[in-house]
Amino acid sequence: MICSMSHKGNCWDNAVMERFFGTLKSEWTAGQRYRTRHDARLDVMAFIEMEYNSQRLHSTLDYRSPSEHALAHAA
């Protein structure tokens, strides 16, 4: 594993991932109890594909979903 921090004390390095994991924990997995790691993995993948990338609007993407943003830049 390689550390992604650019320099000591830079709180913005991981801001996007911190936001993602906060949303995942508070809106999707809060209170969930999974029988297996496989079940947890499938649920997190569903969140990423069905909710986060397809439905959720992101202010940094001009209030588009990541899927819409990718399509707009693919053309």
PDB file of N, CA, C and O in Angstrom, chain B, residues numbered from 101:
ATOM      1  N   MET B 101       0.845  -1.160   0.000  1.00  0.00           N
ATOM      2  CA  MET B 101       0.000   0.000   0.000  1.00  0.00           C
ATOM      3  C   MET B 101       0.898   1.233   0.000  1.00  0.00           C
ATOM      4  O   MET B 101       1.921   1.270   0.683  1.00  0.00           O
ATOM      5  N   ILE B 102       0.509   2.222  -0.761  1.00  0.00           N
ATOM      6  CA  ILE B 102       1.270   3.461  -0.843  1.00  0.00           C
ATOM      7  C   ILE B 102       0.415   4.595  -0.277  1.00  0.00           C
ATOM      8  O   ILE B 102      -0.745   4.758  -0.655  1.00  0.00           O
ATOM      9  N   CYS B 103       0.987   5.356   0.610  1.00  0.00           N
ATOM     10  CA  CYS B 103       0.298   6.487   1.218  1.00  0.00           C
ATOM     11  C   CYS B 103      -0.007   7.541   0.153  1.00  0.00           C
ATOM     12  O   CYS B 103       0.833   7.829  -0.699  1.00  0.00           O
ATOM     13  N   SER B 104      -1.214   8.114   0.205  1.00  0.00           N
ATOM     14  CA  SER B 104      -1.603   9.091  -0.815  1.00  0.00           C
ATOM     15  C   SER B 104      -1.467  10.528  -0.349  1.00  0.00           C
ATOM     16  O   SER B 104      -1.843  11.441  -1.085  1.00  0.00           O
ATOM     17  N   MET B 105      -0.955  10.758   0.821  1.00  0.00           N
ATOM     18  CA  MET B 105      -0.835  12.113   1.342  1.00  0.00           C
ATOM     19  C   MET B 105       0.279  12.861   0.622  1.00  0.00           C
ATOM     20  O   MET B 105       1.357  12.310   0.399  1.00  0.00           O
ATOM     21  N   SER B 106       0.022  14.109   0.261  1.00  0.00           N
ATOM     22  CA  SER B 106       1.038  14.880  -0.438  1.00  0.00           C
ATOM     23  C   SER B 106       2.061  15.462   0.535  1.00  0.00           C
ATOM     24  O   SER B 106       3.257  15.480   0.245  1.00  0.00           O
ATOM     25  N   HIS B 107       1.597  15.930   1.676  1.00  0.00           N
ATOM     26  CA  HIS B 107       2.521  16.425   2.695  1.00  0.00           C
ATOM     27  C   HIS B 107       1.806  16.478   4.041  1.00  0.00           C
ATOM     28  O   HIS B 107       0.577  16.451   4.099  1.00  0.00           O
ATOM     29  N   LYS B 108       2.553  16.552   5.085  1.00  0.00           N
ATOM     30  CA  LYS B 108       2.014  16.532   6.430  1.00  0.00           C
ATOM     31  C   LYS B 108       1.029  17.676   6.660  1.00  0.00           C
ATOM     32  O   LYS B 108       1.306  18.831   6.339  1.00  0.00           O
ATOM     33  N   GLY B 109      -0.115  17.328   7.217  1.00  0.00           N
ATOM     34  CA  GLY B 109      -1.090  18.342   7.588  1.00  0.00           C
ATOM     35  C   GLY B 109      -2.021  18.802   6.481  1.00  0.00           C
ATOM     36  O   GLY B 109      -2.800  19.731   6.696  1.00  0.00           O
ATOM     37  N   ASN B 110      -1.972  18.190   5.308  1.00  0.00           N
ATOM     38  CA  ASN B 110      -2.855  18.590   4.214  1.00  0.00           C
ATOM     39  C   ASN B 110      -4.161  17.808   4.328  1.00  0.00           C
ATOM     40  O   ASN B 110      -4.229  16.648   3.923  1.00  0.00           O
ATOM     41  N   CYS B 111      -5.185  18.435   4.872  1.00  0.00           N
ATOM     42  CA  CYS B 111      -6.453  17.750   5.127  1.00  0.00           C
ATOM     43  C   CYS B 111      -7.271  17.512   3.859  1.00  0.00           C
ATOM     44  O   CYS B 111      -8.253  16.772   3.904  1.00  0.00           O
ATOM     45  N   TRP B 112      -6.903  18.104   2.753  1.00  0.00           N
ATOM     46  CA  TRP B 112      -7.711  17.971   1.534  1.00  0.00           C
ATOM     47  C   TRP B 112      -7.313  16.771   0.685  1.00  0.00           C
ATOM     48  O   TRP B 112      -8.014  16.446  -0.274  1.00  0.00           O
ATOM     49  N   ASP B 113      -6.227  16.114   1.003  1.00  0.00           N
ATOM     50  CA  ASP B 113      -5.766  14.987   0.198  1.00  0.00           C
ATOM     51  C   ASP B 113      -6.817  13.898   0.029  1.00  0.00           C
ATOM     52  O   ASP B 113      -7.014  13.387  -1.074  1.00  0.00           O
ATOM     53  N   ASN B 114      -7.478  13.549   1.099  1.00  0.00           N
ATOM     54  CA  ASN B 114      -8.435  12.449   1.050  1.00  0.00           C
ATOM     55  C   ASN B 114      -9.874  12.902   1.255  1.00  0.00           C
ATOM     56  O   ASN B 114     -10.723  12.088   1.618  1.00  0.00           O
ATOM     57  N   ALA B 115     -10.165  14.157   1.036  1.00  0.00           N
ATOM     58  CA  ALA B 115     -11.494  14.693   1.301  1.00  0.00           C
ATOM     59  C   ALA B 115     -12.579  13.978   0.502  1.00  0.00           C
ATOM     60  O   ALA B 115     -13.653  13.701   1.035  1.00  0.00           O
ATOM     61  N   VAL B 116     -12.320  13.682  -0.747  1.00  0.00           N
ATOM     62  CA  VAL B 116     -13.331  13.031  -1.587  1.00  0.00           C
ATOM     63  C   VAL B 116     -13.636  11.629  -1.065  1.00  0.00           C
ATOM     64  O   VAL B 116     -14.800  11.241  -0.973  1.00  0.00           O
ATOM     65  N   MET B 117     -12.610  10.879  -0.729  1.00  0.00           N
ATOM     66  CA  MET B 117     -12.834   9.526  -0.216  1.00  0.00           C
ATOM     67  C   MET B 117     -13.468   9.548   1.166  1.00  0.00           C
ATOM     68  O   MET B 117     -14.298   8.694   1.475  1.00  0.00           O
ATOM     69  N   GLU B 118     -13.093  10.505   2.000  1.00  0.00           N
ATOM     70  CA  GLU B 118     -13.716  10.623   3.319  1.00  0.00           C
ATOM     71  C   GLU B 118     -15.210  10.892   3.158  1.00  0.00           C
ATOM     72  O   GLU B 118     -16.028  10.332   3.889  1.00  0.00           O
ATOM     73  N   ARG B 119     -15.559  11.738   2.211  1.00  0.00           N
ATOM     74  CA  ARG B 119     -16.970  12.047   1.946  1.00  0.00           C
ATOM     75  C   ARG B 119     -17.711  10.806   1.456  1.00  0.00           C
ATOM     76  O   ARG B 119     -18.824  10.525   1.902  1.00  0.00           O
ATOM     77  N   PHE B 120     -17.095  10.069   0.540  1.00  0.00           N
ATOM     78  CA  PHE B 120     -17.708   8.846   0.015  1.00  0.00           C
ATOM     79  C   PHE B 120     -17.977   7.852   1.144  1.00  0.00           C
ATOM     80  O   PHE B 120     -19.093   7.348   1.273  1.00  0.00           O
ATOM     81  N   PHE B 121     -16.962   7.569   1.958  1.00  0.00           N
ATOM     82  CA  PHE B 121     -17.130   6.587   3.027  1.00  0.00           C
ATOM     83  C   PHE B 121     -18.119   7.066   4.082  1.00  0.00           C
ATOM     84  O   PHE B 121     -18.842   6.253   4.659  1.00  0.00           O
ATOM     85  N   GLY B 122     -18.165   8.367   4.344  1.00  0.00           N
ATOM     86  CA  GLY B 122     -19.156   8.908   5.273  1.00  0.00           C
ATOM     87  C   GLY B 122     -20.568   8.683   4.761  1.00  0.00           C
ATOM     88  O   GLY B 122     -21.455   8.296   5.522  1.00  0.00           O
ATOM     89  N   THR B 123     -20.780   8.926   3.465  1.00  0.00           N
ATOM     90  CA  THR B 123     -22.084   8.707   2.852  1.00  0.00           C
ATOM     91  C   THR B 123     -22.443   7.231   2.869  1.00  0.00           C
ATOM     92  O   THR B 123     -23.567   6.866   3.216  1.00  0.00           O
ATOM     93  N   LEU B 124     -21.507   6.390   2.501  1.00  0.00           N
ATOM     94  CA  LEU B 124     -21.741   4.945   2.513  1.00  0.00           C
ATOM     95  C   LEU B 124     -22.167   4.484   3.897  1.00  0.00           C
ATOM     96  O   LEU B 124     -23.138   3.740   4.032  1.00  0.00           O
ATOM     97  N   LYS B 125     -21.452   4.918   4.921  1.00  0.00           N
ATOM     98  CA  LYS B 125     -21.747   4.476   6.282  1.00  0.00           C
ATOM     99  C   LYS B 125     -23.063   5.037   6.813  1.00  0.00           C
ATOM    100  O   LYS B 125     -23.836   4.313   7.439  1.00  0.00           O
ATOM    101  N   SER B 126     -23.320   6.312   6.569  1.00  0.00           N
ATOM    102  CA  SER B 126     -24.503   6.938   7.169  1.00  0.00           C
ATOM    103  C   SER B 126     -25.788   6.673   6.401  1.00  0.00           C
ATOM    104  O   SER B 126     -26.857   6.606   7.007  1.00  0.00           O
ATOM    105  N   GLU B 127     -25.713   6.521   5.088  1.00  0.00           N
ATOM    106  CA  GLU B 127     -26.930   6.392   4.294  1.00  0.00           C
ATOM    107  C   GLU B 127     -27.206   4.973   3.794  1.00  0.00           C
ATOM    108  O   GLU B 127     -28.344   4.666   3.438  1.00  0.00           O
ATOM    109  N   TRP B 128     -26.209   4.115   3.760  1.00  0.00           N
ATOM    110  CA  TRP B 128     -26.417   2.816   3.137  1.00  0.00           C
ATOM    111  C   TRP B 128     -26.231   1.656   4.111  1.00  0.00           C
ATOM    112  O   TRP B 128     -27.067   0.754   4.166  1.00  0.00           O
ATOM    113  N   THR B 129     -25.165   1.670   4.864  1.00  0.00           N
ATOM    114  CA  THR B 129     -24.866   0.512   5.706  1.00  0.00           C
ATOM    115  C   THR B 129     -25.193   0.719   7.180  1.00  0.00           C
ATOM    116  O   THR B 129     -25.000  -0.197   7.979  1.00  0.00           O
ATOM    117  N   ALA B 130     -25.678   1.886   7.560  1.00  0.00           N
ATOM    118  CA  ALA B 130     -25.994   2.151   8.971  1.00  0.00           C
ATOM    119  C   ALA B 130     -27.008   1.128   9.478  1.00  0.00           C
ATOM    120  O   ALA B 130     -28.088   0.974   8.909  1.00  0.00           O
ATOM    121  N   GLY B 131     -26.650   0.445  10.537  1.00  0.00           N
ATOM    122  CA  GLY B 131     -27.554  -0.535  11.131  1.00  0.00           C
ATOM    123  C   GLY B 131     -27.586  -1.883  10.443  1.00  0.00           C
ATOM    124  O   GLY B 131     -28.238  -2.808  10.928  1.00  0.00           O
ATOM    125  N   GLN B 132     -26.894  -2.014   9.322  1.00  0.00           N
ATOM    126  CA  GLN B 132     -26.870  -3.294   8.594  1.00  0.00           C
ATOM    127  C   GLN B 132     -26.001  -4.293   9.328  1.00  0.00           C
ATOM    128  O   GLN B 132     -24.970  -3.943   9.902  1.00  0.00           O
ATOM    129  N   ARG B 133     -26.434  -5.543   9.300  1.00  0.00           N
ATOM    130  CA  ARG B 133     -25.618  -6.643   9.807  1.00  0.00           C
ATOM    131  C   ARG B 133     -25.550  -7.673   8.690  1.00  0.00           C
ATOM    132  O   ARG B 133     -26.571  -8.217   8.270  1.00  0.00           O
ATOM    133  N   TYR B 134     -24.350  -7.933   8.219  1.00  0.00           N
ATOM    134  CA  TYR B 134     -24.156  -8.856   7.107  1.00  0.00           C
ATOM    135  C   TYR B 134     -23.755 -10.227   7.637  1.00  0.00           C
ATOM    136  O   TYR B 134     -22.973 -10.340   8.581  1.00  0.00           O
ATOM    137  N   ARG B 135     -24.304 -11.266   7.013  1.00  0.00           N
ATOM    138  CA  ARG B 135     -23.959 -12.627   7.423  1.00  0.00           C
ATOM    139  C   ARG B 135     -22.543 -12.989   7.015  1.00  0.00           C
ATOM    140  O   ARG B 135     -21.844 -13.693   7.744  1.00  0.00           O
ATOM    141  N   THR B 136     -22.112 -12.509   5.844  1.00  0.00           N
ATOM    142  CA  THR B 136     -20.782 -12.842   5.340  1.00  0.00           C
ATOM    143  C   THR B 136     -20.126 -11.607   4.737  1.00  0.00           C
ATOM    144  O   THR B 136     -20.795 -10.614   4.454  1.00  0.00           O
ATOM    145  N   ARG B 137     -18.828 -11.676   4.547  1.00  0.00           N
ATOM    146  CA  ARG B 137     -18.124 -10.584   3.852  1.00  0.00           C
ATOM    147  C   ARG B 137     -18.615 -10.474   2.421  1.00  0.00           C
ATOM    148  O   ARG B 137     -18.698  -9.377   1.868  1.00  0.00           O
ATOM    149  N   HIS B 138     -18.938 -11.603   1.827  1.00  0.00           N
ATOM    150  CA  HIS B 138     -19.448 -11.598   0.455  1.00  0.00           C
ATOM    151  C   HIS B 138     -20.746 -10.788   0.372  1.00  0.00           C
ATOM    152  O   HIS B 138     -20.921  -9.993  -0.552  1.00  0.00           O
ATOM    153  N   ASP B 139     -21.652 -10.986   1.331  1.00  0.00           N
ATOM    154  CA  ASP B 139     -22.898 -10.217   1.356  1.00  0.00           C
ATOM    155  C   ASP B 139     -22.617  -8.721   1.496  1.00  0.00           C
ATOM    156  O   ASP B 139     -23.244  -7.899   0.829  1.00  0.00           O
ATOM    157  N   ALA B 140     -21.672  -8.379   2.365  1.00  0.00           N
ATOM    158  CA  ALA B 140     -21.316  -6.968   2.556  1.00  0.00           C
ATOM    159  C   ALA B 140     -20.729  -6.390   1.273  1.00  0.00           C
ATOM    160  O   ALA B 140     -21.068  -5.276   0.874  1.00  0.00           O
ATOM    161  N   ARG B 141     -19.853  -7.149   0.634  1.00  0.00           N
ATOM    162  CA  ARG B 141     -19.221  -6.692  -0.609  1.00  0.00           C
ATOM    163  C   ARG B 141     -20.272  -6.452  -1.699  1.00  0.00           C
ATOM    164  O   ARG B 141     -20.208  -5.450  -2.411  1.00  0.00           O
ATOM    165  N   LEU B 142     -21.228  -7.359  -1.829  1.00  0.00           N
ATOM    166  CA  LEU B 142     -22.283  -7.196  -2.836  1.00  0.00           C
ATOM    167  C   LEU B 142     -23.124  -5.958  -2.552  1.00  0.00           C
ATOM    168  O   LEU B 142     -23.505  -5.237  -3.475  1.00  0.00           O
ATOM    169  N   ASP B 143     -23.415  -5.709  -1.277  1.00  0.00           N
ATOM    170  CA  ASP B 143     -24.225  -4.550  -0.925  1.00  0.00           C
ATOM    171  C   ASP B 143     -23.480  -3.246  -1.214  1.00  0.00           C
ATOM    172  O   ASP B 143     -24.071  -2.292  -1.720  1.00  0.00           O
ATOM    173  N   VAL B 144     -22.196  -3.204  -0.896  1.00  0.00           N
ATOM    174  CA  VAL B 144     -21.406  -1.994  -1.174  1.00  0.00           C
ATOM    175  C   VAL B 144     -21.296  -1.776  -2.682  1.00  0.00           C
ATOM    176  O   VAL B 144     -21.381  -0.640  -3.148  1.00  0.00           O
ATOM    177  N   MET B 145     -21.110  -2.839  -3.439  1.00  0.00           N
ATOM    178  CA  MET B 145     -21.060  -2.708  -4.908  1.00  0.00           C
ATOM    179  C   MET B 145     -22.392  -2.189  -5.446  1.00  0.00           C
ATOM    180  O   MET B 145     -22.412  -1.385  -6.378  1.00  0.00           O
ATOM    181  N   ALA B 146     -23.499  -2.640  -4.869  1.00  0.00           N
ATOM    182  CA  ALA B 146     -24.814  -2.145  -5.287  1.00  0.00           C
ATOM    183  C   ALA B 146     -24.932  -0.653  -4.999  1.00  0.00           C
ATOM    184  O   ALA B 146     -25.452   0.096  -5.826  1.00  0.00           O
ATOM    185  N   PHE B 147     -24.458  -0.216  -3.844  1.00  0.00           N
ATOM    186  CA  PHE B 147     -24.488   1.205  -3.521  1.00  0.00           C
ATOM    187  C   PHE B 147     -23.705   2.017  -4.540  1.00  0.00           C
ATOM    188  O   PHE B 147     -24.180   3.046  -5.021  1.00  0.00           O
ATOM    189  N   ILE B 148     -22.511   1.555  -4.865  1.00  0.00           N
ATOM    190  CA  ILE B 148     -21.657   2.290  -5.788  1.00  0.00           C
ATOM    191  C   ILE B 148     -22.289   2.365  -7.167  1.00  0.00           C
ATOM    192  O   ILE B 148     -22.350   3.441  -7.764  1.00  0.00           O
ATOM    193  N   GLU B 149     -22.753   1.251  -7.672  1.00  0.00           N
ATOM    194  CA  GLU B 149     -23.279   1.213  -9.045  1.00  0.00           C
ATOM    195  C   GLU B 149     -24.686   1.773  -9.175  1.00  0.00           C
ATOM    196  O   GLU B 149     -24.969   2.502 -10.127  1.00  0.00           O
ATOM    197  N   MET B 150     -25.574   1.452  -8.243  1.00  0.00           N
ATOM    198  CA  MET B 150     -26.979   1.837  -8.387  1.00  0.00           C
ATOM    199  C   MET B 150     -27.308   3.195  -7.795  1.00  0.00           C
ATOM    200  O   MET B 150     -28.227   3.865  -8.265  1.00  0.00           O
ATOM    201  N   GLU B 151     -26.584   3.608  -6.784  1.00  0.00           N
ATOM    202  CA  GLU B 151     -26.897   4.859  -6.120  1.00  0.00           C
ATOM    203  C   GLU B 151     -25.834   5.928  -6.365  1.00  0.00           C
ATOM    204  O   GLU B 151     -26.127   6.969  -6.953  1.00  0.00           O
ATOM    205  N   TYR B 152     -24.621   5.682  -5.925  1.00  0.00           N
ATOM    206  CA  TYR B 152     -23.592   6.721  -5.917  1.00  0.00           C
ATOM    207  C   TYR B 152     -23.194   7.169  -7.318  1.00  0.00           C
ATOM    208  O   TYR B 152     -23.114   8.372  -7.568  1.00  0.00           O
ATOM    209  N   ASN B 153     -22.947   6.258  -8.223  1.00  0.00           N
ATOM    210  CA  ASN B 153     -22.515   6.628  -9.578  1.00  0.00           C
ATOM    211  C   ASN B 153     -23.666   6.955 -10.510  1.00  0.00           C
ATOM    212  O   ASN B 153     -23.479   7.691 -11.479  1.00  0.00           O
ATOM    213  N   SER B 154     -24.848   6.430 -10.244  1.00  0.00           N
ATOM    214  CA  SER B 154     -25.965   6.595 -11.177  1.00  0.00           C
ATOM    215  C   SER B 154     -26.947   7.682 -10.776  1.00  0.00           C
ATOM    216  O   SER B 154     -27.463   8.396 -11.636  1.00  0.00           O
ATOM    217  N   GLN B 155     -27.214   7.818  -9.484  1.00  0.00           N
ATOM    218  CA  GLN B 155     -28.285   8.698  -9.024  1.00  0.00           C
ATOM    219  C   GLN B 155     -27.809   9.961  -8.306  1.00  0.00           C
ATOM    220  O   GLN B 155     -28.363  11.043  -8.504  1.00  0.00           O
ATOM    221  N   ARG B 156     -26.797   9.817  -7.489  1.00  0.00           N
ATOM    222  CA  ARG B 156     -26.375  10.912  -6.613  1.00  0.00           C
ATOM    223  C   ARG B 156     -25.726  12.040  -7.405  1.00  0.00           C
ATOM    224  O   ARG B 156     -24.822  11.816  -8.210  1.00  0.00           O
ATOM    225  N   LEU B 157     -26.204  13.257  -7.160  1.00  0.00           N
ATOM    226  CA  LEU B 157     -25.635  14.434  -7.806  1.00  0.00           C
ATOM    227  C   LEU B 157     -24.462  14.945  -6.984  1.00  0.00           C
ATOM    228  O   LEU B 157     -24.521  14.956  -5.754  1.00  0.00           O
ATOM    229  N   HIS B 158     -23.404  15.364  -7.654  1.00  0.00           N
ATOM    230  CA  HIS B 158     -22.189  15.821  -6.991  1.00  0.00           C
ATOM    231  C   HIS B 158     -21.921  17.282  -7.342  1.00  0.00           C
ATOM    232  O   HIS B 158     -21.894  17.649  -8.517  1.00  0.00           O
ATOM    233  N   SER B 159     -21.726  18.101  -6.336  1.00  0.00           N
ATOM    234  CA  SER B 159     -21.499  19.525  -6.581  1.00  0.00           C
ATOM    235  C   SER B 159     -20.231  19.757  -7.391  1.00  0.00           C
ATOM    236  O   SER B 159     -20.177  20.687  -8.195  1.00  0.00           O
ATOM    237  N   THR B 160     -19.215  18.931  -7.194  1.00  0.00           N
ATOM    238  CA  THR B 160     -17.964  19.108  -7.942  1.00  0.00           C
ATOM    239  C   THR B 160     -18.091  18.707  -9.401  1.00  0.00           C
ATOM    240  O   THR B 160     -17.191  18.965 -10.200  1.00  0.00           O
ATOM    241  N   LEU B 161     -19.221  18.067  -9.757  1.00  0.00           N
ATOM    242  CA  LEU B 161     -19.467  17.670 -11.152  1.00  0.00           C
ATOM    243  C   LEU B 161     -20.625  18.478 -11.733  1.00  0.00           C
ATOM    244  O   LEU B 161     -21.375  17.983 -12.574  1.00  0.00           O
ATOM    245  N   ASP B 162     -20.763  19.711 -11.284  1.00  0.00           N
ATOM    246  CA  ASP B 162     -21.849  20.587 -11.724  1.00  0.00           C
ATOM    247  C   ASP B 162     -23.218  19.959 -11.493  1.00  0.00           C
ATOM    248  O   ASP B 162     -24.110  20.058 -12.336  1.00  0.00           O
ATOM    249  N   TYR B 163     -23.371  19.318 -10.352  1.00  0.00           N
ATOM    250  CA  TYR B 163     -24.626  18.690  -9.932  1.00  0.00           C
ATOM    251  C   TYR B 163     -25.131  17.660 -10.937  1.00  0.00           C
ATOM    252  O   TYR B 163     -26.317  17.587 -11.258  1.00  0.00           O
ATOM    253  N   ARG B 164     -24.176  16.872 -11.414  1.00  0.00           N
ATOM    254  CA  ARG B 164     -24.494  15.709 -12.238  1.00  0.00           C
ATOM    255  C   ARG B 164     -23.994  14.475 -11.506  1.00  0.00           C
ATOM    256  O   ARG B 164     -23.157  14.564 -10.607  1.00  0.00           O
ATOM    257  N   SER B 165     -24.517  13.328 -11.902  1.00  0.00           N
ATOM    258  CA  SER B 165     -23.997  12.081 -11.329  1.00  0.00           C
ATOM    259  C   SER B 165     -22.674  11.755 -12.017  1.00  0.00           C
ATOM    260  O   SER B 165     -22.410  12.261 -13.108  1.00  0.00           O
ATOM    261  N   PRO B 166     -21.843  10.925 -11.403  1.00  0.00           N
ATOM    262  CA  PRO B 166     -20.598  10.532 -12.062  1.00  0.00           C
ATOM    263  C   PRO B 166     -20.852   9.885 -13.426  1.00  0.00           C
ATOM    264  O   PRO B 166     -20.070  10.085 -14.356  1.00  0.00           O
ATOM    265  N   SER B 167     -21.925   9.120 -13.554  1.00  0.00           N
ATOM    266  CA  SER B 167     -22.241   8.507 -14.850  1.00  0.00           C
ATOM    267  C   SER B 167     -22.546   9.557 -15.905  1.00  0.00           C
ATOM    268  O   SER B 167     -22.059   9.469 -17.032  1.00  0.00           O
ATOM    269  N   GLU B 168     -23.360  10.560 -15.540  1.00  0.00           N
ATOM    270  CA  GLU B 168     -23.662  11.639 -16.488  1.00  0.00           C
ATOM    271  C   GLU B 168     -22.395  12.426 -16.855  1.00  0.00           C
ATOM    272  O   GLU B 168     -22.193  12.790 -18.013  1.00  0.00           O
ATOM    273  N   HIS B 169     -21.567  12.674 -15.874  1.00  0.00           N
ATOM    274  CA  HIS B 169     -20.333  13.413 -16.102  1.00  0.00           C
ATOM    275  C   HIS B 169     -19.412  12.640 -17.069  1.00  0.00           C
ATOM    276  O   HIS B 169     -18.832  13.227 -17.982  1.00  0.00           O
ATOM    277  N   ALA B 170     -19.289  11.354 -16.862  1.00  0.00           N
ATOM    278  CA  ALA B 170     -18.437  10.532 -17.746  1.00  0.00           C
ATOM    279  C   ALA B 170     -18.983  10.524 -19.166  1.00  0.00           C
ATOM    280  O   ALA B 170     -18.212  10.611 -20.122  1.00  0.00           O
ATOM    281  N   LEU B 171     -20.292  10.421 -19.319  1.00  0.00           N
ATOM    282  CA  LEU B 171     -20.887  10.438 -20.663  1.00  0.00           C
ATOM    283  C   LEU B 171     -20.659  11.769 -21.361  1.00  0.00           C
ATOM    284  O   LEU B 171     -20.369  11.812 -22.556  1.00  0.00           O
ATOM    285  N   ALA B 172     -20.792  12.853 -20.609  1.00  0.00           N
ATOM    286  CA  ALA B 172     -20.597  14.175 -21.192  1.00  0.00           C
ATOM    287  C   ALA B 172     -19.165  14.382 -21.676  1.00  0.00           C
ATOM    288  O   ALA B 172     -18.939  15.074 -22.668  1.00  0.00           O
ATOM    289  N   HIS B 173     -18.197  13.785 -20.979  1.00  0.00           N
ATOM    290  CA  HIS B 173     -16.811  13.964 -21.358  1.00  0.00           C
ATOM    291  C   HIS B 173     -16.301  12.912 -22.333  1.00  0.00           C
ATOM    292  O   HIS B 173     -15.191  13.027 -22.852  1.00  0.00           O
ATOM    293  N   ALA B 174     -17.108  11.892 -22.581  1.00  0.00           N
ATOM    294  CA  ALA B 174     -16.715  10.845 -23.526  1.00  0.00           C
ATOM    295  C   ALA B 174     -16.969  11.302 -24.969  1.00  0.00           C
ATOM    296  O   ALA B 174     -16.338  10.817 -25.908  1.00  0.00           O
ATOM    297  N   ALA B 175     -17.887  12.224 -25.119  1.00  0.00           N
ATOM    298  CA  ALA B 175     -18.262  12.679 -26.469  1.00  0.00           C
ATOM    299  C   ALA B 175     -17.259  13.626 -27.072  1.00  0.00           C
ATOM    300  O   ALA B 175     -17.445  14.087 -28.198  1.00  0.00           O
TER     301      ALA B 175
END
